[in-house]
């Protein structure tokens, strides 16, 4: 077996750096494209996404409009664009709320420790036992289906996810020398958490948030598929899939197009999360 030369090692390192950079660039491109489409849908769509034209129902792509029409004659492209805004806005809002509350709880538990940490973990276990769809059904019984119900159901599930990740990373930070030095000079636990612990774990929270956005979009699609998301006639990718079940043989594009949109969004956020992890995590960079 030939020895590994310094040139070969350099080539491998270059290839690894290129791979990490491509993950970040491709993920950012996909996510940026989705955000651009979502923002564009607020000011322009080829046709009003809720406009029905029964005379043009179930038209295939390019026959009427770029991507055809559904069973009510609504323009599929316009519905996909509007559904992009609805899906992204719900997912981002839910992850932002759940991530903020969960991170605060995790950092606080790492600082206080003792019974508070044990209580937080038990609460997380209880929430994990109730999946988002079941939580949405309970909330829907009180609030009715809608944007608020979907955001609340996903956010409740995100809180323990972020709490556990933040607690684990915060405990590692509390064992570092800089925290020991800060405690030695008399800084309070709150000051140490804000000045030393949180700045050193914020990159891991951001990476985890990017990955959880993909899961949030998938969950929102599942809720809309079950009728627990935004109320009709507001278009969402999940409801488009649900409505397309009856027409799979007659108009397969009605299911294929929103399915591809969901897959692309989840893929984009997952790749972006991997790229951010490689960029922001010093352990990955050292490897």
Residue, then its C-alpha position, 0 to 999 in steps of 0.5 A: x500500500x502506497x504511503x499517503x503523501x503531503x500532496x494527497x493530504x492537501x487534496x483531501x483537505x481541499x475536497x473536504x472544504x469544497x464539499x462543506x462550502x457547496x453544502x452551504x451554498x446550495x442550501x442557501x440558494x434553495x432556501x433563498x429561492x423559496x423565500x423569494x417566491x414566498x415574498x413575491x406571492x404577497x405582491x404578485x401571482x399569475x392569477x389570484x390563488x383563490x379564483x375559481x374557473x370551473x370551465x378550465x378545471x383539471x387542465x394539464x400543465x401548459x394547457x392553461x397556465x404554466x402548471x395547469x389547474x385543479x378541480x376548481x379551475x384554480x391556477x396551480x402555480x399561483x397556489x404553490x406560490x401562496x402556499x410557499x408563503x403560508x408554509x414558510x411563515x408558519x414554520x419560521x414563526x413556530x421555530x422562532x417561538x419554540x427555539x427562543x423559549x426552549x433555549x431560555x429554559x435550557x440555559x436557565x436549567x444549566x445555570x440553576x441545576x438541581x430540581x429545576x433541571x430535573x423538572x425541565x427534563x420531565x416536562x420535556x418527556x411529557x411533551x415528547x409523548x404528545x406528537x404535534x398532530x395530537x397537540x394540534x387536534x387538542x388546540x383545534x378543539x378550542x381554537x379551531x383550525x387556522x394559522x395560530x393552531x398550527x404555529x402553537x402545535x409546532x412551537x410546543x413540540x419545538x420547545x423541548x427539542x431546543x431545551x435539551x440541545x441547549x441544556x447539553x451544550x450549556x453544561x459543556x460550556x459551564x465546564x470550561x476554564x473561562x466560566x471557572x475564571x468568571x465565577x472566581x471573580x464573583x460574576x453571578x450565574x445570570x451574568x455568566x450565562x449571558x456574557x459567556x455561555x450563550x455567546x459560545x453556544x449561539x452558533x449551535x442553536x442557529x444550526x439546530x434551528x435551520x435543521x428544525x425548520x425542515x421538520x417544521x415545514x413537514x409537520x405543517x404539511x401534515x397538519x394541513x393534510x389532516x385539515x388542522x392547518x390554515x382554514x380554506x380557501x387559503x392554499x397550503x401545500x399539505x391541503x393541495x396534497x389532500x385535495x389531489x387524492x381523488x384525482x391521482x389517476x386523472x390529474x397526477x400533477x396536482x399531487x406531484x407538484x406540491x409534493x416536490x415543493x415540500x421535498x425541496x423545502x425540507x432538503x434545502x433547510x437540511x442542507x443549509x443546516x449541514x453547511x452552517x454546522x460545518x461553518x460555525x462548529x469549530x470541531x467540524x472545522x478542525x476535523 
